[in-house]
Amino acid sequence: MRKNAMYYIHIGIFLLITFGIGFLPPFAQVTELGMRVLGVFLGIIYGWLFVGLDWPSLIALCALSIIGYGESADSLFLIGWSFMTIPPMILSFILAEGLAQTKLTDYIANKLLSIKLFAGKPFALMTGILIAQMLMALTQSQYASLFLLWSLAATIAAKAGYPKKNIFTTTIVTSTVAVFVWSSFVFPFAPGTLAQIAFFKQGMPNADIPFFGWIIVWLIFTLVYCLIWPLIAKYILRLDFSPVSNIDLSDLVKNKDSMHLTKEQKFGLVVLIGFMVAMFVPKLLPAEWMLTQALNKLGLTGCLAIAVSIMAAYKKEDGTPFLTLQKAANAISWNVIWLLVATQPIAAAFNAPECGIMPSLMAVITPILTTLDPTVFMLVCILILGLVTQFVHNMVLMVVFYPILCPLYLQMGGNPFVMFMGLLIGMNAAFATPAASWNSAMMFGVDGAIKSKLYIQGILHFLLSILLFFIIGLPLAKIFLPY
């Protein structure tokens, strides 16, 4: 019970903020209803930070109905679940689970080890590993690619004679996490990207991100990252990976038969390619074509539903289903889903004219904005929030600041898509501490990594990510993401 004492204290504070702030006197243009809504808003932020993402979201929705915002909890939950991003996110998680079952990651890893160019060249091998991580992420492999490459790094390190905790494994772990994060944003229909865009759309509901422009920007950014980091490791950090030069990589292929695609892998690859074609075709073919019109009507959700249905309908040679929706549901990140369900009504309440919260906030911020250049404002926001997210889970900061800062940047004359990308990089470059993000927490849990080096390299990846945004990402975003 003593171990849970602080947890219950946090719950008490969460409930006190949620229902207590509404009893304080209104200020500025905030109304009495606005004070009650502000209590729910601040309370749920505290709850997400110190309690959890799932059930506190449910309490926040119930609290909105209790304080008098909205007609009932039924209507608020209906509003939350009707948010356009929820269905495709659920289907994206299921599709990713089906693709992960094919173990396409094993095939890519074995092909990597068979490339003769990497023999005796450890930093070329590192580059190959990072590009392999990028390719695996593009196949929607989720975390399977990370676990596979971490295991591969540990095997290479052991064969090279390194101790269990070593700098080679540490470097591969940190760099694959960074590339995993950035490559997961390449496709705007991937689960993680959908969540980020959903937060952005809370403040910019009518802003449609350019489909091809988004893919081009993120592909270039991620590929440059894969090429730059090994050069930094070799010439700036001067890491010594010479023991890796002496091993035969082909000996590490565990299953020689996996050098060829299996029937299930071919099936998964065909489904993935078919889905991607369905996403790209409406952007390329004439609008009057029947195929284009059909795919436009299906949209992201419909195409995902068809891809998932094909996987569920297909049976393996032994008669067992390739994918069952019931089992695949375990792969859905319900914490994120419930958070999204709650943010839609809470964001609407926060911006509601009858609450007066947003006008009060703008009255304070506007004089500050008028004194700053848009680029300076963006740099300050990215750096501050990027540093904060090293100690506070980044998901919470995204929910709060995407909807506020992107519209503000637009009012300053800037491109909100550029601001969105900058904030996205700043708050997802959460690599420096275990508390920064789920990805970082996993990274710090790897047995073969040196903890002190993880902190150092995590900070370096944070700084490199922001630097590359201003050198490469920002000009690319201005060209390919016009508003």
C-alpha positions in Angstrom: 0.0 0.0 0.0 2.9 2.3 0.8 4.2 1.9 -2.8 0.8 3.1 -4.1 0.6 6.1 -1.7 2.1 8.6 -4.1 -0.1 7.3 -6.9 -3.3 7.9 -4.9 -2.0 11.3 -3.9 -1.7 12.2 -7.6 -5.2 10.9 -8.2 -6.4 13.2 -5.4 -4.6 16.2 -6.9 -6.0 15.4 -10.3 -9.5 15.3 -9.0 -9.0 18.5 -6.9 -7.7 20.5 -9.9 -10.5 19.1 -12.2 -13.4 20.0 -9.9 -11.8 22.6 -7.6 -10.6 25.4 -10.0 -14.2 26.0 -11.1 -14.9 27.5 -7.6 -12.3 30.2 -8.1 -13.4 33.6 -9.2 -13.3 34.4 -13.0 -10.5 36.6 -14.3 -9.9 38.6 -17.5 -12.5 37.4 -20.1 -12.9 33.9 -18.6 -16.5 33.2 -17.6 -17.7 31.1 -14.7 -18.3 28.2 -17.2 -14.8 28.9 -18.5 -13.3 28.5 -15.0 -14.9 25.1 -14.7 -13.7 24.1 -18.2 -10.2 25.4 -17.3 -10.3 23.1 -14.3 -11.0 20.1 -16.4 -8.3 21.1 -18.9 -5.6 21.6 -16.3 -6.8 18.6 -14.4 -6.5 16.3 -17.3 -3.0 17.6 -18.1 -1.9 16.7 -14.6 -3.7 13.4 -14.9 -1.9 12.5 -18.1 1.5 13.5 -16.6 1.3 11.7 -13.3 -1.6 9.2 -13.4 -2.2 7.7 -16.9 -3.6 8.4 -20.3 -6.6 6.1 -20.4 -9.0 6.3 -17.5 -8.2 9.9 -16.6 -9.4 10.7 -20.1 -12.7 9.1 -19.3 -13.0 11.1 -16.1 -12.4 14.3 -18.0 -15.2 13.6 -20.4 -17.6 12.8 -17.4 -16.3 16.0 -15.7 -17.3 18.2 -18.7 -20.9 17.0 -18.4 -21.0 17.4 -14.7 -19.8 21.0 -14.8 -22.4 21.9 -17.3 -20.6 21.9 -20.6 -22.5 19.9 -23.2 -25.8 18.2 -22.7 -24.7 14.9 -21.3 -21.8 12.4 -21.1 -23.4 10.5 -23.9 -23.2 13.4 -26.3 -19.6 14.2 -25.2 -18.5 10.6 -25.7 -20.2 10.5 -29.1 -18.4 13.7 -30.1 -15.1 12.2 -29.0 -15.6 8.9 -30.9 -16.9 10.7 -34.0 -13.5 12.4 -34.4 -12.5 11.6 -38.0 -9.0 10.3 -37.0 -10.3 7.5 -34.6 -11.5 4.9 -37.2 -8.4 5.0 -39.4 -6.1 4.9 -36.4 -7.7 1.7 -35.1 -7.5 0.1 -38.5 -3.9 1.3 -39.0 -2.9 -0.5 -35.8 -4.6 -3.7 -37.0 -3.0 -3.5 -40.4 0.4 -3.0 -38.8 -0.1 -6.0 -36.6 -0.9 -8.1 -39.6 2.2 -7.0 -41.5 4.3 -7.6 -38.4 3.2 -11.2 -38.3 4.7 -11.8 -41.8 8.1 -11.1 -40.3 9.2 -9.1 -43.3 11.8 -7.6 -40.9 13.7 -10.9 -40.8 13.9 -10.9 -44.6 15.3 -7.3 -44.6 17.8 -8.0 -41.9 19.1 -11.1 -43.6 19.5 -9.2 -46.9 21.4 -6.5 -45.0 23.9 -9.0 -43.6 24.5 -10.5 -47.1 25.6 -7.2 -48.6 29.4 -7.5 -49.2 29.9 -3.7 -49.2 29.5 -3.8 -45.4 32.2 -6.4 -44.8 35.1 -4.9 -42.8 33.4 -1.5 -42.7 31.6 -0.9 -39.4 30.4 2.6 -40.1 29.1 1.5 -43.6 27.3 -1.3 -41.7 25.8 1.2 -39.3 24.5 3.2 -42.2 23.0 0.0 -43.7 21.4 -0.8 -40.4 19.8 2.7 -40.2 18.5 2.5 -43.8 17.2 -1.0 -43.0 15.4 0.4 -40.0 13.9 3.1 -42.2 12.7 0.5 -44.7 11.3 -1.7 -42.0 9.4 1.2 -40.5 7.9 1.9 -44.0 6.5 -1.6 -44.0 4.6 -0.7 -40.8 6.6 -3.2 -38.8 6.0 -1.1 -35.6 8.5 -2.1 -32.8 9.4 -5.5 -34.3 12.1 -3.8 -36.4 13.7 -2.2 -33.3 13.8 -5.4 -31.4 15.2 -7.3 -34.3 18.0 -4.8 -35.0 18.9 -4.5 -31.3 19.2 -8.2 -31.1 21.4 -8.1 -34.3 23.6 -5.4 -32.8 24.1 -7.5 -29.6 25.0 -10.6 -31.6 27.5 -8.6 -33.7 29.0 -7.1 -30.5 29.4 -10.5 -28.9 31.0 -12.0 -32.0 33.4 -9.0 -32.1 34.5 -9.6 -28.5 32.8 -6.7 -26.8 31.5 -7.0 -23.2 27.8 -7.3 -22.7 27.4 -3.6 -22.2 29.3 -1.9 -25.0 29.5 1.3 -27.1 28.5 -0.5 -30.4 25.2 -1.8 -29.1 24.6 1.6 -27.4 25.2 3.5 -30.6 23.0 1.2 -32.7 20.2 1.4 -30.1 20.1 5.2 -29.9 20.4 5.8 -33.7 17.8 3.1 -34.6 15.3 4.7 -32.2 15.9 8.1 -33.8 15.5 6.8 -37.3 12.5 4.7 -36.2 10.8 7.9 -35.0 11.5 10.0 -38.1 10.7 7.2 -40.6 7.4 6.5 -38.9 6.2 10.0 -40.0 6.9 9.4 -43.7 3.4 8.2 -44.5 0.6 10.4 -43.3 -1.6 7.3 -42.9 0.6 5.6 -40.4 -0.8 5.3 -36.8 1.7 7.6 -35.2 1.4 10.3 -37.9 -2.4 10.2 -37.7 -2.2 10.9 -34.0 0.1 13.9 -34.5 -2.0 15.3 -37.3 -5.1 14.8 -35.1 -3.5 17.0 -32.4 -2.6 19.6 -35.1 -6.1 19.6 -36.5 -7.6 20.5 -33.1 -6.3 24.0 -33.7 -6.3 23.9 -37.5 -9.4 21.9 -38.4 -9.6 23.1 -42.1 -5.9 22.7 -42.8 -5.2 19.7 -45.2 -1.6 18.7 -45.2 -0.3 18.2 -48.8 0.0 14.4 -49.3 3.0 14.1 -51.6 4.7 17.1 -50.1 4.6 15.5 -46.7 6.1 12.2 -47.9 8.9 14.0 -49.9 9.9 16.1 -46.9 10.0 13.3 -44.4 11.7 10.8 -46.8 14.6 13.3 -47.5 14.9 14.3 -43.8 15.0 10.7 -42.6 17.4 9.5 -45.3 19.8 12.4 -44.6 19.6 11.5 -40.9 20.6 7.9 -41.8 23.7 9.2 -43.7 24.7 12.0 -41.3 24.7 10.1 -37.9 27.3 7.5 -38.8 29.6 10.3 -40.0 29.2 12.1 -36.7 29.9 8.8 -34.8 33.1 8.3 -36.9 34.6 11.7 -37.3 33.2 13.8 -34.4 32.6 11.3 -31.6 35.5 9.2 -32.9 34.0 5.9 -31.8 36.2 2.8 -32.2 34.3 0.0 -33.9 37.4 -1.7 -35.3 36.6 -5.1 -33.6 33.4 -5.3 -35.8 35.7 -5.1 -38.9 37.0 -8.6 -38.2 33.8 -10.6 -38.2 32.0 -12.4 -41.1 28.5 -11.0 -41.2 27.1 -13.8 -43.3 27.7 -16.2 -40.4 25.0 -14.2 -38.4 22.2 -15.2 -40.8 20.2 -17.6 -38.5 18.0 -19.1 -41.1 19.4 -19.4 -44.6 15.9 -20.2 -45.9 14.8 -16.7 -44.8 16.9 -15.2 -47.5 13.9 -15.7 -49.7 10.4 -14.4 -49.2 7.9 -16.9 -47.7 4.3 -17.2 -49.0 3.0 -15.2 -46.0 5.6 -12.5 -46.5 4.7 -12.2 -50.2 1.0 -12.0 -49.3 1.7 -9.2 -46.7 3.9 -7.3 -49.1 1.2 -7.5 -51.8 -1.4 -6.2 -49.4 0.9 -3.4 -48.3 1.8 -2.4 -51.8 -1.9 -2.5 -52.9 -2.9 -0.3 -50.0 -0.1 2.3 -50.8 -1.1 2.3 -54.5 -4.7 3.0 -53.4 -3.4 5.9 -51.4 -1.3 7.3 -54.2 -3.6 6.7 -57.2 -6.2 9.4 -56.5 -3.4 12.0 -56.4 -2.1 10.9 -59.8 -4.9 9.9 -62.0 -7.5 12.3 -63.6 -10.4 13.1 -61.2 -13.1 12.1 -63.7 -11.9 8.4 -63.9 -14.1 5.9 -62.2 -11.2 4.3 -60.3 -10.2 7.7 -58.9 -13.7 8.5 -57.8 -14.1 5.1 -56.1 -10.8 5.4 -54.2 -11.7 9.0 -53.2 -15.0 7.8 -51.8 -13.3 5.0 -49.9 -10.7 7.4 -48.5 -8.1 6.4 -46.0 -10.6 4.6 -43.7 -12.2 2.6 -46.5 -8.9 1.5 -48.0 -7.6 0.5 -44.6 -10.8 -1.5 -44.0 -10.4 -3.4 -47.3 -6.8 -4.1 -46.6 -7.6 -5.4 -43.1 -10.5 -7.5 -44.5 -8.3 -9.1 -47.1 -5.8 -10.1 -44.4 -8.7 -11.5 -42.2 -10.2 -13.4 -45.1 -6.9 -15.1 -46.1 -6.0 -18.4 -44.6 -2.6 -20.1 -44.2 -1.8 -23.5 -45.7 -2.8 -25.2 -42.4 -6.2 -23.6 -42.5 -5.7 -21.1 -39.7 -6.6 -17.4 -40.3 -3.7 -15.1 -41.3 -5.2 -12.4 -39.1 -8.1 -12.3 -36.7 -9.5 -8.9 -35.7 -10.0 -10.0 -32.1 -6.3 -10.9 -31.6 -5.1 -8.0 -33.7 -7.1 -5.7 -31.3 -4.4 -6.3 -28.7 -2.0 -4.3 -30.9 -4.2 -1.2 -30.7 -2.7 1.5 -28.4 -5.8 2.1 -26.5 -4.1 4.7 -24.3 -3.7 6.9 -27.4 -7.2 6.2 -28.6 -8.8 7.2 -25.3 -6.6 10.3 -25.2 -7.8 11.3 -28.7 -11.4 10.6 -27.8 -11.1 13.0 -24.8 -9.2 15.8 -26.6 -11.9 16.5 -29.2 -14.6 17.7 -26.6 -12.0 19.2 -24.3 -10.4 21.2 -27.2 -13.9 22.4 -28.3 -14.7 23.5 -24.8 -11.3 25.3 -24.4 -12.0 27.3 -27.6 -15.7 27.9 -27.0 -16.7 31.6 -27.1 -18.9 31.2 -24.0 -15.9 30.2 -21.9 -13.7 33.1 -22.8 -10.5 31.2 -22.3 -8.9 31.6 -25.7 -9.6 35.4 -25.9 -7.9 35.8 -22.5 -4.9 33.8 -23.6 -4.6 35.8 -26.8 -4.7 39.1 -24.9 -1.6 38.0 -23.0 0.3 36.4 -25.9 -0.4 38.9 -28.7 1.8 41.7 -27.4 4.7 39.3 -27.1 4.1 37.9 -30.6 4.3 41.4 -32.1 7.8 41.8 -30.9 9.2 38.6 -32.3 10.2 37.5 -35.8 8.2 34.4 -36.8 11.4 32.3 -37.3 12.7 33.4 -33.9 9.4 32.6 -32.3 9.5 29.1 -33.9 13.0 28.5 -32.7 12.2 29.5 -29.1 9.1 27.3 -29.0 10.9 24.3 -30.5 13.9 24.6 -28.1 11.9 25.2 -25.0 9.3 22.5 -25.6 12.1 20.1 -26.9 14.0 20.6 -23.6 10.8 20.2 -21.5 9.9 17.0 -23.3 13.1 15.4 -22.2 11.6 15.3 -18.7 7.8 15.3 -19.4 6.1 12.7 -21.6 6.0 14.2 -25.0 2.4 13.1 -25.8 1.0 15.5 -23.2 2.9 18.5 -24.6 1.7 17.7 -28.2 -2.0 17.7 -27.1 -1.6 21.0 -25.4 0.7 23.0 -27.7 0.0 21.9 -31.3 -3.5 23.4 -31.3 -2.3 26.6 -29.7 1.1 27.4 -31.3 0.3 26.5 -35.0 -2.6 29.0 -35.3 -0.6 31.6 -33.5 2.3 31.1 -36.0 -0.2 31.6 -38.8 -1.4 34.9 -37.2 2.2 36.0 -37.3 2.4 35.5 -41.0 4.1 32.1 -40.9 3.2 28.8 -42.5 1.5 26.6 -39.9 2.7 23.4 -41.6 6.3 24.5 -41.1 5.6 25.3 -37.5 3.9 21.9 -37.1 6.9 20.1 -38.5 9.3 22.0 -36.3 7.3 21.3 -33.2 6.8 17.7 -34.2 10.6 17.2 -34.5 11.3 19.1 -31.3 8.8 17.2 -29.2 9.5 13.8 -30.8 13.3 14.1 -30.4 12.6 12.9 -26.9 15.7 10.7 -26.5 17.6 12.1 -23.5 15.8 10.6 -20.5 13.6 7.5 -19.9 10.7 9.9 -19.0 10.8 11.7 -22.3 8.7 9.2 -24.4 7.8 5.5 -24.8 10.6 5.0 -27.3 13.1 6.5 -25.0 11.9 4.4 -22.1 12.4 1.2 -24.2 15.9 2.5 -25.2 17.0 2.9 -21.6 15.8 -0.6 -20.9 18.2 -2.4 -23.3 20.6 -4.6 -21.3 23.5 -4.2 -23.6 23.5 -0.4 -23.6 25.7 1.7 -21.4 23.3 4.0 -19.5 25.7 7.0 -19.2 26.3 6.9 -23.0 22.6 6.7 -23.6 22.1 10.1 -21.9 24.9 11.6 -23.9 23.9 10.2 -27.3 20.2 11.0 -26.6 21.1 14.6 -26.1 23.2 14.6 -29.3 20.3 13.1 -31.3 18.0 15.8 -29.9 20.3 18.5 -31.0 21.0 16.9 -34.4 17.3 16.6 -35.1 16.6 20.3 -34.4 19.7 21.4 -36.4 18.7 19.2 -39.4 15.2 20.7 -39.2 16.5 24.3 -39.6 19.1 23.3 -42.3 17.0 20.8 -44.3 13.5 20.4 -43.0 12.5 24.1 -42.8 13.4 24.9 -46.5 11.9 21.7 -47.7 8.7 22.3 -45.8 8.4 25.8 -47.2 8.7 24.3 -50.7 6.6 21.1 -50.5 4.1 22.1 -47.7 2.6 25.4 -48.9 -0.3 26.8 -46.9 
